[in-house]
Amino acid sequence: MAISVRVAEPSDAPAIDRVLGACYPVLFRGAYDEEALEAFLPHLIYSQPELLESGKFFVAESDACILACGGWSLHRPGSREVIAGLGHLRHFAVHPDCIGKGIGRSIFEACEKQSKEFGVAEFECCSSLVAEGFYARLGLQTIETKEVTLREGAPTILCKIMKTRDTSP
């Protein structure tokens, strides 16, 4: 299967939503309880217009079919905080039928290449419990476990704050 990676466009939103909707509910079962899934899945299974319009969000496709997505930003998610040299990995997902084929890694490599043009020397991300292994294989290390609340009254979920090592000379 030939895979190509390109910058996502706002018009890709429906196809990205299909990948997110196929990926997260399947992979998160068993890692989080039903109450937590009910609270936070609606926040995850839709593309984020800000990311799609940023030019820093990518899709991987084969035969014009989007199989995966992911990107990065200079600002920390949920804030406008920017730290020189630090990028933030955002909203990675691979369709469950395509996991383990290097597609997520190819999107990460596109993020890494593009981010160097912005002076990014290392990445940080807030990983689900399920994705911790994926990010570890990309060279990120867990630096802390954090409880996240997506809306008032909803249960907290655990995530892993992960970071690459600065590889600049």
C-alpha positions as a Markdown table, in Angstrom:
| # | Residue | x | y | z |
|---|---|---|---|---|
| 1 | Met | 0.0 | 0.0 | 0.0 |
| 2 | Ala | 1.5 | 3.3 | -1.1 |
| 3 | Ile | 1.1 | 6.0 | 1.5 |
| 4 | Ser | 1.5 | 9.7 | 1.0 |
| 5 | Val | 1.6 | 12.4 | 3.6 |
| 6 | Arg | 0.4 | 16.0 | 3.0 |
| 7 | Val | -0.8 | 19.0 | 4.8 |
| 8 | Ala | -4.5 | 18.7 | 5.7 |
| 9 | Glu | -7.0 | 21.2 | 4.3 |
| 10 | Pro | -10.2 | 22.3 | 5.9 |
| 11 | Ser | -12.1 | 20.3 | 3.3 |
| 12 | Asp | -10.6 | 17.1 | 4.7 |
| 13 | Ala | -12.6 | 17.5 | 7.9 |
| 14 | Pro | -15.3 | 14.9 | 7.1 |
| 15 | Ala | -12.6 | 12.2 | 6.2 |
| 16 | Ile | -10.5 | 13.1 | 9.3 |
| 17 | Asp | -13.7 | 12.9 | 11.5 |
| 18 | Arg | -14.2 | 9.4 | 10.1 |
| 19 | Val | -10.7 | 8.3 | 11.1 |
| 20 | Leu | -11.0 | 9.9 | 14.6 |
| 21 | Gly | -14.5 | 8.3 | 15.0 |
| 22 | Ala | -13.1 | 4.9 | 14.1 |
| 23 | Cys | -9.9 | 5.1 | 16.1 |
| 24 | Tyr | -10.6 | 6.6 | 19.5 |
| 25 | Pro | -13.7 | 4.7 | 20.6 |
| 26 | Val | -12.1 | 1.3 | 19.6 |
| 27 | Leu | -8.7 | 1.9 | 21.1 |
| 28 | Phe | -9.8 | 3.6 | 24.3 |
| 29 | Arg | -12.2 | 0.8 | 25.4 |
| 30 | Gly | -10.6 | -1.0 | 28.3 |
| 31 | Ala | -8.1 | 1.8 | 29.0 |
| 32 | Tyr | -10.9 | 4.1 | 30.4 |
| 33 | Asp | -14.2 | 3.4 | 32.0 |
| 34 | Glu | -17.5 | 4.0 | 30.2 |
| 35 | Glu | -18.3 | 7.1 | 32.2 |
| 36 | Ala | -15.0 | 8.7 | 31.2 |
| 37 | Leu | -15.4 | 7.6 | 27.6 |
| 38 | Glu | -18.9 | 9.2 | 27.4 |
| 39 | Ala | -17.5 | 12.4 | 28.8 |
| 40 | Phe | -14.4 | 12.9 | 26.7 |
| 41 | Leu | -14.9 | 11.0 | 23.4 |
| 42 | Pro | -17.2 | 13.7 | 22.0 |
| 43 | His | -14.3 | 16.2 | 22.3 |
| 44 | Leu | -11.9 | 13.9 | 20.4 |
| 45 | Ile | -13.8 | 12.4 | 17.5 |
| 46 | Tyr | -14.0 | 15.6 | 15.5 |
| 47 | Ser | -11.3 | 17.6 | 13.7 |
| 48 | Gln | -10.3 | 20.9 | 15.1 |
| 49 | Pro | -10.8 | 23.8 | 12.7 |
| 50 | Glu | -7.9 | 25.7 | 14.2 |
| 51 | Leu | -5.5 | 22.8 | 13.5 |
| 52 | Leu | -6.9 | 22.2 | 10.0 |
| 53 | Glu | -6.3 | 25.9 | 9.1 |
| 54 | Ser | -2.8 | 26.1 | 10.7 |
| 55 | Gly | -0.9 | 24.4 | 7.9 |
| 56 | Lys | 0.7 | 22.2 | 10.7 |
| 57 | Phe | -1.8 | 19.3 | 10.6 |
| 58 | Phe | -1.2 | 16.4 | 8.3 |
| 59 | Val | -3.0 | 13.5 | 6.8 |
| 60 | Ala | -1.7 | 10.2 | 5.4 |
| 61 | Glu | -3.6 | 8.7 | 2.5 |
| 62 | Ser | -3.6 | 5.9 | 0.1 |
| 63 | Asp | -5.6 | 6.0 | -3.1 |
| 64 | Ala | -7.1 | 9.4 | -2.0 |
| 65 | Cys | -8.5 | 7.7 | 1.2 |
| 66 | Ile | -7.4 | 9.4 | 4.5 |
| 67 | Leu | -6.1 | 6.7 | 6.9 |
| 68 | Ala | -4.4 | 8.8 | 9.6 |
| 69 | Cys | -3.9 | 12.3 | 10.9 |
| 70 | Gly | -1.8 | 14.3 | 13.3 |
| 71 | Gly | -0.1 | 17.6 | 13.6 |
| 72 | Trp | 1.7 | 20.0 | 15.9 |
| 73 | Ser | 1.4 | 23.6 | 17.2 |
| 74 | Leu | 3.8 | 26.1 | 18.7 |
| 75 | His | 1.3 | 26.9 | 21.5 |
| 76 | Arg | 0.3 | 24.6 | 24.3 |
| 77 | Pro | -3.2 | 23.1 | 23.7 |
| 78 | Gly | -5.8 | 25.0 | 25.7 |
| 79 | Ser | -3.6 | 28.1 | 26.0 |
| 80 | Arg | -1.7 | 30.5 | 23.9 |
| 81 | Glu | 1.5 | 29.8 | 25.8 |
| 82 | Val | 4.5 | 29.5 | 23.5 |
| 83 | Ile | 7.9 | 28.3 | 24.7 |
| 84 | Ala | 10.9 | 28.9 | 22.4 |
| 85 | Gly | 12.1 | 25.6 | 20.8 |
| 86 | Leu | 9.1 | 23.6 | 22.0 |
| 87 | Gly | 6.4 | 22.2 | 19.8 |
| 88 | His | 3.2 | 20.3 | 20.9 |
| 89 | Leu | 2.0 | 17.2 | 19.1 |
| 90 | Arg | -1.7 | 17.3 | 18.5 |
| 91 | His | -4.6 | 15.0 | 17.6 |
| 92 | Phe | -2.8 | 11.9 | 16.2 |
| 93 | Ala | -5.0 | 9.0 | 15.1 |
| 94 | Val | -4.6 | 6.1 | 12.8 |
| 95 | His | -7.6 | 4.0 | 11.5 |
| 96 | Pro | -7.6 | 0.8 | 13.5 |
| 97 | Asp | -7.3 | -1.3 | 10.3 |
| 98 | Cys | -3.9 | 0.5 | 9.6 |
| 99 | Ile | -2.2 | 0.5 | 13.0 |
| 100 | Gly | 1.3 | -0.9 | 13.1 |
| 101 | Lys | 2.2 | -0.1 | 9.5 |
| 102 | Gly | 4.4 | 3.0 | 10.2 |
| 103 | Ile | 1.7 | 5.5 | 9.1 |
| 104 | Gly | 1.6 | 7.4 | 12.4 |
| 105 | Arg | 5.4 | 7.6 | 12.3 |
| 106 | Ser | 5.3 | 9.0 | 8.8 |
| 107 | Ile | 3.0 | 11.8 | 10.0 |
| 108 | Phe | 5.3 | 12.4 | 13.0 |
| 109 | Glu | 8.3 | 12.7 | 10.6 |
| 110 | Ala | 6.4 | 15.3 | 8.5 |
| 111 | Cys | 5.7 | 17.3 | 11.7 |
| 112 | Glu | 9.4 | 17.0 | 12.8 |
| 113 | Lys | 10.6 | 18.2 | 9.4 |
| 114 | Gln | 8.2 | 21.1 | 9.2 |
| 115 | Ser | 8.8 | 22.2 | 12.8 |
| 116 | Lys | 12.5 | 22.7 | 12.3 |
| 117 | Glu | 11.6 | 25.6 | 10.0 |
| 118 | Phe | 10.0 | 27.2 | 13.1 |
| 119 | Gly | 13.0 | 26.5 | 15.4 |
| 120 | Val | 11.4 | 23.6 | 17.3 |
| 121 | Ala | 14.0 | 21.4 | 18.9 |
| 122 | Glu | 11.8 | 19.2 | 21.0 |
| 123 | Phe | 8.1 | 18.1 | 21.2 |
| 124 | Glu | 5.7 | 17.7 | 24.1 |
| 125 | Cys | 2.3 | 16.0 | 24.1 |
| 126 | Cys | -0.5 | 15.0 | 26.4 |
| 127 | Ser | -0.9 | 11.3 | 25.5 |
| 128 | Ser | -3.8 | 9.0 | 26.2 |
| 129 | Leu | -2.9 | 5.9 | 28.2 |
| 130 | Val | -3.3 | 3.9 | 25.0 |
| 131 | Ala | -1.0 | 6.1 | 22.9 |
| 132 | Glu | 1.9 | 6.2 | 25.4 |
| 133 | Gly | 3.7 | 3.3 | 23.6 |
| 134 | Phe | 3.3 | 4.9 | 20.2 |
| 135 | Tyr | 4.9 | 8.1 | 21.4 |
| 136 | Ala | 7.6 | 6.2 | 23.3 |
| 137 | Arg | 8.6 | 4.5 | 20.0 |
| 138 | Leu | 9.0 | 7.9 | 18.5 |
| 139 | Gly | 11.4 | 8.9 | 21.2 |
| 140 | Leu | 9.2 | 10.7 | 23.7 |
| 141 | Gln | 9.6 | 10.0 | 27.4 |
| 142 | Thr | 6.9 | 10.1 | 30.0 |
| 143 | Ile | 7.6 | 13.0 | 32.4 |
| 144 | Glu | 4.4 | 12.9 | 34.4 |
| 145 | Thr | 0.9 | 11.5 | 34.7 |
| 146 | Lys | -1.8 | 14.2 | 34.8 |
| 147 | Glu | -5.5 | 14.2 | 35.5 |
| 148 | Val | -7.5 | 16.1 | 32.9 |
| 149 | Thr | -11.1 | 17.4 | 33.2 |
| 150 | Leu | -12.7 | 18.3 | 29.9 |
| 151 | Arg | -15.8 | 19.8 | 31.3 |
| 152 | Glu | -17.2 | 20.6 | 34.8 |
| 153 | Gly | -18.9 | 17.6 | 36.4 |
| 154 | Ala | -17.2 | 15.1 | 34.1 |
| 155 | Pro | -14.9 | 12.5 | 35.5 |
| 156 | Thr | -11.2 | 13.2 | 35.2 |
| 157 | Ile | -9.1 | 11.1 | 32.8 |
| 158 | Leu | -5.5 | 10.1 | 33.1 |
| 159 | Cys | -3.0 | 11.2 | 30.5 |
| 160 | Lys | 0.7 | 11.1 | 30.2 |
| 161 | Ile | 2.7 | 14.2 | 29.6 |
| 162 | Met | 5.5 | 13.1 | 27.3 |
| 163 | Lys | 8.5 | 15.0 | 25.8 |
| 164 | Thr | 11.3 | 14.4 | 23.4 |
| 165 | Arg | 14.9 | 15.2 | 24.3 |
| 166 | Asp | 16.3 | 18.3 | 22.7 |
| 167 | Thr | 18.4 | 17.1 | 19.7 |
| 168 | Ser | 19.8 | 20.4 | 18.6 |
| 169 | Pro | 23.6 | 20.6 | 18.2 |
